[in-house]
Every structure is written in structure tokens, then in C-alpha cells.
Amino acid sequence: MAVGDTADSQLNPETLARLAQGNPRPFFLIGSDAVSVQWLATHHDTLKALGAVGMLVQADTEADMRRVAEVAQGLSITLGSGSDLAAALGIHHYPVLITRDGIRQ
């Protein structure tokens, strides 16, 4: 995965159907890069209102992780690879919010 635009990403109908089952909690994937940190700051209130949980899929240093944590105030974010998840969903770029309705950036 890499930072980038997901404008052309569409979940296939089977994946959308799996996400819509039950009522999965919205989640987001971010990195510690400037684009992701700005995205997190811009969408913070929306993510919090949705009850979204995050996965930090790229951070090079402890300072990177701290910077994301400062912006995330009140949001749950865990560290993780995200590779398997991205492959399963057919996405290649972050930051991204994934809900039962699809992907948005």
C-alpha cells in the first residue's frame, strides 16, 4: 500500500455485500505521511461521529506514531500491516475510509 488517490477504487459487489452484512464498524487506513495526517485532521469529526476505528499502516519512527496520535485525539487507531486487508478489498492507496457502503477518501 502507498499514499495516493483512491478515486478510481470501487469495491466489487461481493465485497460490498460482505461489508453490509451485520453492521460492521467503519474503519480507516492511514499512514504517517503529510497527506494522511492532513486527511485525519480534516475528517476527524466525521470519523468520530461514525465510530470509525483506524489502522496506521505506515510509520517509520516513533515520532511518526506520536504525530498521528496527537491528531487522532479520541479516535482508536492500532498499528498494523494492512496488506492482507488491502488485498482482500482490492485497494492500493491510503488514506481511506471503508464503510458498509464502500470506500471514500
MMTF fields as JSON, N, C-alpha, C and O atoms, coordinates in Angstrom:
{
  "mmtfVersion": "1.0.0",
  "mmtfProducer": "UNKNOWN",
  "numBonds": 419,
  "numAtoms": 420,
  "numGroups": 105,
  "numChains": 1,
  "numModels": 1,
  "chainsPerModel": [1],
  "groupsPerChain": [105],
  "chainIdList": ["A"],
  "bondAtomList": [4, 2, 8, 6, 12, 10, 16, 14, 20, 18, 24, 22, 28, 26, 32, 30, 36, 34, 40, 38, 44, 42, 48, 46, 52, 50, 56, 54, 60, 58, 64, 62, 68, 66, 72, 70, 76, 74, 80, 78, 84, 82, 88, 86, 92, 90, 96, 94, 100, 98, 104, 102, 108, 106, 112, 110, 116, 114, 120, 118, 124, 122, 128, 126, 132, 130, 136, 134, 140, 138, 144, 142, 148, 146, 152, 150, 156, 154, 160, 158, 164, 162, 168, 166, 172, 170, 176, 174, 180, 178, 184, 182, 188, 186, 192, 190, 196, 194, 200, 198, 204, 202, 208, 206, 212, 210, 216, 214, 220, 218, 224, 222, 228, 226, 232, 230, 236, 234, 240, 238, 244, 242, 248, 246, 252, 250, 256, 254, 260, 258, 264, 262, 268, 266, 272, 270, 276, 274, 280, 278, 284, 282, 288, 286, 292, 290, 296, 294, 300, 298, 304, 302, 308, 306, 312, 310, 316, 314, 320, 318, 324, 322, 328, 326, 332, 330, 336, 334, 340, 338, 344, 342, 348, 346, 352, 350, 356, 354, 360, 358, 364, 362, 368, 366, 372, 370, 376, 374, 380, 378, 384, 382, 388, 386, 392, 390, 396, 394, 400, 398, 404, 402, 408, 406, 412, 410, 416, 414],
  "bondOrderList": [1, 1, 1, 1, 1, 1, 1, 1, 1, 1, 1, 1, 1, 1, 1, 1, 1, 1, 1, 1, 1, 1, 1, 1, 1, 1, 1, 1, 1, 1, 1, 1, 1, 1, 1, 1, 1, 1, 1, 1, 1, 1, 1, 1, 1, 1, 1, 1, 1, 1, 1, 1, 1, 1, 1, 1, 1, 1, 1, 1, 1, 1, 1, 1, 1, 1, 1, 1, 1, 1, 1, 1, 1, 1, 1, 1, 1, 1, 1, 1, 1, 1, 1, 1, 1, 1, 1, 1, 1, 1, 1, 1, 1, 1, 1, 1, 1, 1, 1, 1, 1, 1, 1, 1],
  "groupList": [{"groupName": "MET", "atomNameList": ["N", "CA", "C", "O"], "elementList": ["N", "C", "C", "O"], "formalChargeList": [0, 0, 0, 0], "bondAtomList": [1, 0, 2, 1, 3, 2], "bondOrderList": [1, 1, 2], "singleLetterCode": "M", "chemCompType": "L-PEPTIDE LINKING"}, {"groupName": "ALA", "atomNameList": ["N", "CA", "C", "O"], "elementList": ["N", "C", "C", "O"], "formalChargeList": [0, 0, 0, 0], "bondAtomList": [1, 0, 2, 1, 3, 2], "bondOrderList": [1, 1, 2], "singleLetterCode": "A", "chemCompType": "L-PEPTIDE LINKING"}, {"groupName": "VAL", "atomNameList": ["N", "CA", "C", "O"], "elementList": ["N", "C", "C", "O"], "formalChargeList": [0, 0, 0, 0], "bondAtomList": [1, 0, 2, 1, 3, 2], "bondOrderList": [1, 1, 2], "singleLetterCode": "V", "chemCompType": "L-PEPTIDE LINKING"}, {"groupName": "GLY", "atomNameList": ["N", "CA", "C", "O"], "elementList": ["N", "C", "C", "O"], "formalChargeList": [0, 0, 0, 0], "bondAtomList": [1, 0, 2, 1, 3, 2], "bondOrderList": [1, 1, 2], "singleLetterCode": "G", "chemCompType": "PEPTIDE LINKING"}, {"groupName": "ASP", "atomNameList": ["N", "CA", "C", "O"], "elementList": ["N", "C", "C", "O"], "formalChargeList": [0, 0, 0, 0], "bondAtomList": [1, 0, 2, 1, 3, 2], "bondOrderList": [1, 1, 2], "singleLetterCode": "D", "chemCompType": "L-PEPTIDE LINKING"}, {"groupName": "THR", "atomNameList": ["N", "CA", "C", "O"], "elementList": ["N", "C", "C", "O"], "formalChargeList": [0, 0, 0, 0], "bondAtomList": [1, 0, 2, 1, 3, 2], "bondOrderList": [1, 1, 2], "singleLetterCode": "T", "chemCompType": "L-PEPTIDE LINKING"}, {"groupName": "SER", "atomNameList": ["N", "CA", "C", "O"], "elementList": ["N", "C", "C", "O"], "formalChargeList": [0, 0, 0, 0], "bondAtomList": [1, 0, 2, 1, 3, 2], "bondOrderList": [1, 1, 2], "singleLetterCode": "S", "chemCompType": "L-PEPTIDE LINKING"}, {"groupName": "GLN", "atomNameList": ["N", "CA", "C", "O"], "elementList": ["N", "C", "C", "O"], "formalChargeList": [0, 0, 0, 0], "bondAtomList": [1, 0, 2, 1, 3, 2], "bondOrderList": [1, 1, 2], "singleLetterCode": "Q", "chemCompType": "L-PEPTIDE LINKING"}, {"groupName": "LEU", "atomNameList": ["N", "CA", "C", "O"], "elementList": ["N", "C", "C", "O"], "formalChargeList": [0, 0, 0, 0], "bondAtomList": [1, 0, 2, 1, 3, 2], "bondOrderList": [1, 1, 2], "singleLetterCode": "L", "chemCompType": "L-PEPTIDE LINKING"}, {"groupName": "ASN", "atomNameList": ["N", "CA", "C", "O"], "elementList": ["N", "C", "C", "O"], "formalChargeList": [0, 0, 0, 0], "bondAtomList": [1, 0, 2, 1, 3, 2], "bondOrderList": [1, 1, 2], "singleLetterCode": "N", "chemCompType": "L-PEPTIDE LINKING"}, {"groupName": "PRO", "atomNameList": ["N", "CA", "C", "O"], "elementList": ["N", "C", "C", "O"], "formalChargeList": [0, 0, 0, 0], "bondAtomList": [1, 0, 2, 1, 3, 2], "bondOrderList": [1, 1, 2], "singleLetterCode": "P", "chemCompType": "L-PEPTIDE LINKING"}, {"groupName": "GLU", "atomNameList": ["N", "CA", "C", "O"], "elementList": ["N", "C", "C", "O"], "formalChargeList": [0, 0, 0, 0], "bondAtomList": [1, 0, 2, 1, 3, 2], "bondOrderList": [1, 1, 2], "singleLetterCode": "E", "chemCompType": "L-PEPTIDE LINKING"}, {"groupName": "ARG", "atomNameList": ["N", "CA", "C", "O"], "elementList": ["N", "C", "C", "O"], "formalChargeList": [0, 0, 0, 0], "bondAtomList": [1, 0, 2, 1, 3, 2], "bondOrderList": [1, 1, 2], "singleLetterCode": "R", "chemCompType": "L-PEPTIDE LINKING"}, {"groupName": "PHE", "atomNameList": ["N", "CA", "C", "O"], "elementList": ["N", "C", "C", "O"], "formalChargeList": [0, 0, 0, 0], "bondAtomList": [1, 0, 2, 1, 3, 2], "bondOrderList": [1, 1, 2], "singleLetterCode": "F", "chemCompType": "L-PEPTIDE LINKING"}, {"groupName": "ILE", "atomNameList": ["N", "CA", "C", "O"], "elementList": ["N", "C", "C", "O"], "formalChargeList": [0, 0, 0, 0], "bondAtomList": [1, 0, 2, 1, 3, 2], "bondOrderList": [1, 1, 2], "singleLetterCode": "I", "chemCompType": "L-PEPTIDE LINKING"}, {"groupName": "TRP", "atomNameList": ["N", "CA", "C", "O"], "elementList": ["N", "C", "C", "O"], "formalChargeList": [0, 0, 0, 0], "bondAtomList": [1, 0, 2, 1, 3, 2], "bondOrderList": [1, 1, 2], "singleLetterCode": "W", "chemCompType": "L-PEPTIDE LINKING"}, {"groupName": "HIS", "atomNameList": ["N", "CA", "C", "O"], "elementList": ["N", "C", "C", "O"], "formalChargeList": [0, 0, 0, 0], "bondAtomList": [1, 0, 2, 1, 3, 2], "bondOrderList": [1, 1, 2], "singleLetterCode": "H", "chemCompType": "L-PEPTIDE LINKING"}, {"groupName": "LYS", "atomNameList": ["N", "CA", "C", "O"], "elementList": ["N", "C", "C", "O"], "formalChargeList": [0, 0, 0, 0], "bondAtomList": [1, 0, 2, 1, 3, 2], "bondOrderList": [1, 1, 2], "singleLetterCode": "K", "chemCompType": "L-PEPTIDE LINKING"}, {"groupName": "TYR", "atomNameList": ["N", "CA", "C", "O"], "elementList": ["N", "C", "C", "O"], "formalChargeList": [0, 0, 0, 0], "bondAtomList": [1, 0, 2, 1, 3, 2], "bondOrderList": [1, 1, 2], "singleLetterCode": "Y", "chemCompType": "L-PEPTIDE LINKING"}],
  "groupTypeList": [0, 1, 2, 3, 4, 5, 1, 4, 6, 7, 8, 9, 10, 11, 5, 8, 1, 12, 8, 1, 7, 3, 9, 10, 12, 10, 13, 13, 8, 14, 3, 6, 4, 1, 2, 6, 2, 7, 15, 8, 1, 5, 16, 16, 4, 5, 8, 17, 1, 8, 3, 1, 2, 3, 0, 8, 2, 7, 1, 4, 5, 11, 1, 4, 0, 12, 12, 2, 1, 11, 2, 1, 7, 3, 8, 6, 14, 5, 8, 3, 6, 3, 6, 4, 8, 1, 1, 1, 8, 3, 14, 16, 16, 18, 10, 2, 8, 14, 5, 12, 4, 3, 14, 12, 7],
  "groupIdList": [1, 2, 3, 4, 5, 6, 7, 8, 9, 10, 11, 12, 13, 14, 15, 16, 17, 18, 19, 20, 21, 22, 23, 24, 25, 26, 27, 28, 29, 30, 31, 32, 33, 34, 35, 36, 37, 38, 39, 40, 41, 42, 43, 44, 45, 46, 47, 48, 49, 50, 51, 52, 53, 54, 55, 56, 57, 58, 59, 60, 61, 62, 63, 64, 65, 66, 67, 68, 69, 70, 71, 72, 73, 74, 75, 76, 77, 78, 79, 80, 81, 82, 83, 84, 85, 86, 87, 88, 89, 90, 91, 92, 93, 94, 95, 96, 97, 98, 99, 100, 101, 102, 103, 104, 105],
  "secStructList": [7, 3, 3, 7, 7, 7, 6, 6, 7, 7, 7, 7, 2, 2, 2, 2, 2, 2, 2, 2, 1, 1, 7, 7, 7, 7, 3, 3, 3, 3, 3, 1, 1, 2, 2, 2, 2, 2, 2, 2, 2, 2, 2, 2, 2, 2, 2, 2, 2, 2, 6, 7, 3, 3, 3, 3, 3, 3, 7, 1, 1, 2, 2, 2, 2, 2, 2, 2, 2, 2, 2, 2, 6, 6, 7, 3, 3, 3, 3, 7, 7, 7, 2, 2, 2, 2, 2, 2, 2, 6, 7, 7, 3, 3, 1, 3, 3, 3, 3, 6, 6, 3, 3, 3, 7],
  "xCoordList": [0.843, 0.0, 0.889, 2.012, 0.336, 1.06, 0.057, -1.124, 0.545, -0.309, -0.705, 0.117, -1.965, -2.42, -3.911, -4.631, -4.357, -5.764, -6.503, -6.027, -7.658, -8.478, -9.708, -10.667, -9.691, -10.87, -11.375, -12.58, -10.474, -10.888, -11.192, -11.596, -11.005, -11.228, -12.715, -13.433, -13.147, -14.523, -14.48, -13.756, -15.25, -15.336, -16.225, -17.233, -15.844, -16.696, -17.964, -17.971, -19.04, -20.333, -20.257, -20.942, -19.436, -19.311, -18.712, -19.175, -17.7, -17.07, -18.029, -18.114, -18.758, -19.754, -20.807, -21.219, -21.239, -22.24, -21.693, -22.42, -20.426, -19.82, -19.748, -20.029, -19.371, -19.279, -20.647, -20.758, -21.685, -23.028, -23.671, -24.627, -23.17, -23.738, -23.496, -22.455, -24.467, -24.37, -24.437, -25.332, -23.553, -23.42, -21.976, -21.683, -21.056, -19.651, -19.32, -19.87, -18.418, -17.977, -17.105, -16.225, -17.331, -16.47, -15.018, -14.749, -14.099, -12.691, -11.911, -12.35, -10.748, -9.927, -8.487, -8.02, -7.792, -6.388, -5.639, -6.026, -4.569, -3.774, -2.303, -1.921, -1.489, -0.055, 0.319, -0.544, 1.605, 2.072, 2.553, 3.066, 2.392, 2.803, 1.929, 0.875, 2.366, 1.661, 0.238, -0.679, 0.048, -1.29, -2.236, -3.36, -1.799, -2.643, -2.949, -4.085, -1.942, -2.156, -3.141, -3.996, -3.025, -3.973, -5.366, -6.35, -5.464, -6.751, -7.392, -8.587, -6.597, -7.101, -7.612, -8.683, -6.867, -7.292, -8.581, -9.485, -8.66, -9.831, -11.084, -12.173, -10.929, -12.079, -12.293, -13.146, -11.532, -11.582, -13.002, -13.421, -13.735, -15.081, -16.019, -16.819, -15.922, -16.756, -16.404, -17.292, -15.115, -14.681, -15.159, -15.608, -15.062, -15.508, -17.014, -17.485, -17.773, -19.238, -19.652, -20.645, -18.897, -19.195, -18.78, -19.204, -17.952, -17.405, -16.355, -16.138, -15.699, -14.707, -13.451, -13.061, -12.844, -11.575, -10.529, -10.838, -9.287, -8.253, -7.121, -6.896, -6.411, -5.188, -4.1, -4.24, -3.022, -1.858, -1.007, -0.396, -0.97, -0.315, 1.089, 1.797, 1.491, 2.839, 3.302, 2.665, 4.404, 5.075, 6.528, 6.819, 7.43, 8.848, 9.496, 10.451, 8.974, 9.612, 8.561, 7.361, 9.059, 8.166, 7.558, 6.406, 8.317, 7.811, 6.643, 5.692, 6.716, 5.604, 4.341, 3.26, 4.491, 3.337, 2.761, 1.543, 3.629, 3.166, 2.405, 1.387, 2.901, 2.236, 0.815, -0.123, 0.66, -0.669, -1.548, -2.719, -0.998, -1.777, -2.256, -3.371, -1.439, -1.837, -3.038, -3.954, -3.032, -4.128, -5.36, -6.487, -5.156, -6.255, -7.081, -8.115, -6.69, -7.351, -8.776, -9.687, -8.942, -10.263, -10.638, -11.665, -9.826, -10.087, -9.207, -8.06, -9.755, -9.0, -8.207, -8.776, -6.889, -6.02, -5.032, -4.402, -4.907, -3.961, -2.894, -3.104, -1.761, -0.71, -0.947, -1.334, -0.721, -0.892, -0.359, -0.102, -0.195, 0.331, -0.708, -0.397, -1.906, -2.951, -2.856, -3.785, -1.766, -1.574, -2.657, -3.232, -2.927, -3.947, -5.321, -6.085, -5.624, -6.903, -7.029, -8.064, -5.987, -5.999, -6.174, -6.926, -5.48, -5.607, -7.021, -7.576, -7.605, -8.96, -9.98, -10.973, -9.735, -10.671, -10.304, -11.084, -9.129, -8.702, -8.355, -8.572, -7.817, -7.397, -5.877, -5.226, -5.324, -3.877, -3.345, -2.136, -4.256, -3.832, -4.549, -5.65, -3.912, -4.465, -4.163, -3.309, -4.777, -5.792, -7.135, -7.461, -7.893, -9.17, -10.106, -9.677, -11.372, -12.421, -13.229, -13.65, -13.444, -14.204, -15.433, -15.331, -16.602, -17.869, -18.66, -18.226, -19.795, -20.659, -21.136, -21.625, -20.997, -21.436, -20.297, -20.542, -19.066, -17.941, -16.747, -16.557, -15.945, -14.693, -14.862, -15.469, -14.32, -14.262, -12.991, -12.384, -12.631, -11.405, -11.73, -10.845],
  "yCoordList": [-1.181, 0.0, 1.246, 1.242, 2.306, 3.578, 4.719, 4.555, 5.868, 7.037, 7.371, 7.3, 7.734, 8.079, 8.239, 8.092, 8.542, 8.802, 7.49, 6.629, 7.343, 6.151, 6.449, 5.678, 7.557, 7.972, 6.882, 6.773, 6.079, 5.052, 3.713, 2.768, 3.618, 2.353, 2.113, 2.983, 0.956, 0.537, -0.868, -1.732, -1.091, -2.432, -3.263, -2.781, -4.515, -5.367, -5.69, -5.608, -6.057, -6.298, -7.341, -7.208, -8.37, -9.41, -8.83, -9.139, -8.002, -7.379, -6.418, -6.396, -5.62, -4.715, -5.491, -5.066, -6.621, -7.446, -7.953, -7.98, -8.354, -8.826, -7.698, -7.908, -6.498, -5.362, -4.966, -4.514, -5.134, -4.728, -5.718, -5.364, -6.943, -7.929, -7.49, -6.923, -7.762, -7.321, -5.808, -5.228, -5.194, -3.749, -3.439, -2.93, -3.758, -3.591, -2.138, -1.204, -1.994, -0.663, -0.062, -0.745, 1.181, 1.821, 1.826, 1.939, 1.702, 1.738, 2.507, 2.667, 2.975, 3.742, 3.283, 2.803, 3.442, 3.11, 4.401, 5.167, 4.642, 5.849, 5.531, 4.484, 6.465, 6.422, 7.603, 8.344, 7.767, 8.902, 10.042, 11.043, 9.899, 10.923, 12.167, 12.124, 13.261, 14.54, 14.47, 15.067, 13.751, 13.632, 12.93, 13.389, 11.83, 11.08, 11.876, 11.874, 12.564, 13.334, 14.475, 14.764, 15.118, 16.182, 15.611, 16.212, 14.456, 13.784, 13.471, 13.694, 12.958, 12.623, 13.868, 13.841, 14.941, 16.19, 16.718, 17.164, 16.669, 17.175, 16.358, 16.915, 15.042, 14.147, 13.669, 12.816, 14.205, 13.75, 13.694, 12.662, 14.782, 14.837, 13.822, 13.189, 13.665, 12.682, 11.27, 10.463, 10.973, 9.639, 9.339, 8.23, 10.328, 10.142, 9.912, 9.024, 10.705, 10.558, 9.18, 8.613, 8.651, 7.325, 6.187, 5.045, 6.499, 5.453, 4.633, 3.464, 5.253, 4.549, 4.244, 5.008, 3.131, 2.746, 2.748, 2.495, 3.036, 3.171, 2.194, 1.599, 2.046, 1.258, 2.108, 2.578, 2.292, 3.005, 1.982, 1.11, 2.093, 1.078, 1.482, 0.695, 2.714, 3.166, 4.19, 5.226, 3.895, 4.827, 4.382, 3.215, 5.328, 4.982, 5.126, 4.418, 6.047, 6.318, 6.446, 6.546, 6.438, 6.658, 8.06, 8.255, 9.021, 10.39, 10.423, 11.182, 9.597, 9.495, 9.025, 9.579, 8.004, 7.459, 8.484, 8.603, 9.212, 10.248, 11.355, 11.842, 11.75, 12.803, 12.372, 13.161, 11.148, 10.632, 10.577, 10.953, 10.116, 10.029, 11.402, 11.529, 12.421, 13.777, 14.255, 14.871, 13.974, 14.395, 13.528, 14.001, 12.268, 11.313, 11.515, 10.863, 12.354, 12.57, 12.017, 12.533, 10.956, 10.376, 9.286, 8.628, 9.082, 8.003, 6.806, 6.96, 5.633, 4.415, 4.064, 3.862, 3.995, 3.628, 2.582, 2.735, 1.529, 0.473, 0.428, 0.925, -0.163, -0.359, -1.676, -2.662, -1.703, -2.948, -2.839, -1.743, -3.963, -4.005, -3.541, -2.72, -4.034, -3.647, -4.341, -4.233, -5.052, -5.681, -6.707, -6.695, -7.592, -8.618, -7.992, -8.387, -7.024, -6.328, -5.611, -5.697, -4.913, -4.192, -5.156, -4.881, -6.281, -7.269, -7.826, -8.001, -8.104, -8.642, -7.658, -8.056, -6.374, -5.352, -4.786, -4.044, -5.13, -4.64, -3.163, -2.475, -2.675, -1.273, -1.208, -2.124, -0.105, 0.016, 1.293, 1.452, 2.21, 3.503, 3.867, 3.392, 4.698, 5.284, 6.76, 7.155, 7.584, 7.313, 6.966, 7.414, 6.16, 5.715, 5.344, 4.795, 5.649, 5.241, 4.155, 4.307, 3.062, 1.944, 1.748, 1.513, 1.847, 1.664, 0.569, 0.034, 0.247, -0.765, -0.328, -1.147, 0.968, 1.497, 1.578, 1.826, 1.375, 1.418, 2.179, 2.316, 2.672, 3.357, 4.84, 5.231, 5.644, 7.077, 7.662, 7.133, 8.762, 9.413, 10.794, 11.548],
  "zCoordList": [0.0, 0.0, 0.0, 0.503, -0.585, -0.63, -0.539, -0.845, -0.117, -0.08, -1.518, -2.431, -1.706, -3.048, -3.128, -2.14, -4.315, -4.597, -4.837, -5.578, -4.214, -4.414, -5.256, -5.245, -5.985, -6.751, -7.69, -7.919, -8.233, -9.18, -8.512, -9.188, -7.19, -6.487, -6.262, -5.77, -6.619, -6.372, -5.79, -6.287, -4.746, -4.194, -5.094, -5.611, -5.276, -6.099, -5.322, -4.094, -6.019, -5.353, -4.236, -3.222, -4.41, -3.382, -2.101, -1.003, -2.236, -1.076, -0.395, 0.833, -1.178, -0.612, 0.173, 1.253, -0.366, 0.319, 1.651, 2.645, 1.684, 2.936, 3.951, 5.131, 3.504, 4.415, 4.956, 6.095, 4.147, 4.548, 5.518, 6.209, 5.583, 6.5, 7.93, 8.26, 8.757, 10.143, 10.144, 9.529, 10.79, 10.767, 11.119, 12.201, 10.171, 10.505, 10.815, 10.232, 11.739, 12.143, 11.038, 10.513, 10.684, 9.687, 10.172, 11.368, 9.23, 9.596, 8.544, 7.406, 8.955, 8.038, 8.118, 9.151, 7.001, 6.895, 6.608, 5.725, 7.354, 7.148, 7.313, 7.837, 6.85, 7.082, 7.958, 8.429, 8.169, 8.969, 8.083, 8.583, 6.78, 5.826, 5.966, 6.601, 5.377, 5.49, 4.927, 5.492, 3.83, 3.229, 4.199, 4.405, 4.791, 5.73, 6.984, 7.459, 7.53, 8.757, 8.489, 9.326, 7.333, 6.981, 6.775, 7.207, 6.121, 5.91, 7.261, 7.455, 8.184, 9.518, 10.227, 10.834, 10.157, 10.8, 10.169, 10.876, 8.856, 8.138, 8.441, 8.58, 8.543, 8.703, 10.132, 10.377, 11.074, 12.462, 13.015, 13.538, 12.906, 13.488, 12.847, 13.536, 11.53, 10.826, 11.276, 11.551, 11.351, 11.778, 13.192, 13.481, 14.064, 15.447, 15.488, 16.199, 14.732, 14.709, 14.183, 14.639, 13.235, 12.681, 13.613, 13.433, 14.606, 15.467, 14.747, 15.067, 13.767, 12.96, 13.773, 14.656, 13.459, 14.058, 12.956, 11.791, 13.334, 12.326, 12.465, 13.52, 11.362, 11.352, 10.709, 9.58, 11.445, 10.946, 10.203, 10.82, 8.879, 8.061, 7.622, 6.994, 7.955, 7.598, 8.617, 8.808, 9.263, 10.172, 10.266, 10.526, 10.05, 10.054, 11.417, 11.736, 12.224, 13.506, 14.607, 14.351, 15.828, 16.969, 16.899, 17.286, 16.412, 16.26, 15.269, 15.455, 14.212, 13.257, 13.97, 13.773, 14.793, 15.517, 16.489, 16.623, 17.156, 18.087, 17.36, 17.853, 16.185, 15.409, 15.029, 15.14, 14.59, 14.244, 15.487, 15.434, 16.598, 17.846, 18.301, 18.808, 18.127, 18.511, 17.701, 18.245, 16.418, 15.547, 15.784, 15.636, 16.149, 16.304, 17.566, 17.712, 18.45, 19.732, 19.79, 19.143, 20.579, 20.782, 19.796, 19.966, 18.769, 17.812, 18.156, 18.575, 17.974, 18.216, 16.953, 15.88, 17.105, 15.985, 16.467, 17.514, 15.694, 16.008, 14.921, 13.815, 15.237, 14.248, 13.532, 14.159, 12.244, 11.513, 10.109, 9.61, 9.483, 8.126, 7.116, 6.254, 7.199, 6.271, 4.923, 4.122, 4.642, 3.338, 3.017, 1.929, 3.97, 3.727, 3.546, 2.665, 4.378, 4.294, 2.953, 2.292, 2.561, 1.288, 0.12, -0.815, 0.18, -0.89, -0.949, -2.033, 0.208, 0.243, -0.301, -0.91, -0.081, -0.543, -1.908, -2.505, -2.4, -3.701, -3.71, -4.707, -2.597, -2.548, -2.47, -1.968, -2.975, -3.051, -2.422, -2.252, -2.075, -1.557, -0.259, 0.019, 0.503, 1.72, 1.676, 0.882, 2.441, 3.469, 2.826, 1.727, 3.547, 3.023, 4.172, 5.187, 3.996, 4.931, 4.25, 3.103, 4.958, 4.417, 5.277, 6.481, 4.65, 5.351, 4.648, 3.628, 5.189, 4.569, 3.196, 2.418, 2.89, 1.593, 0.582, -0.599, 1.02, 0.1, 0.627, 1.836, -0.298, 0.016, -0.276, -1.273, 0.601, 0.293, 0.876, 1.807, 0.287, 0.72, 1.098, 1.5]
}
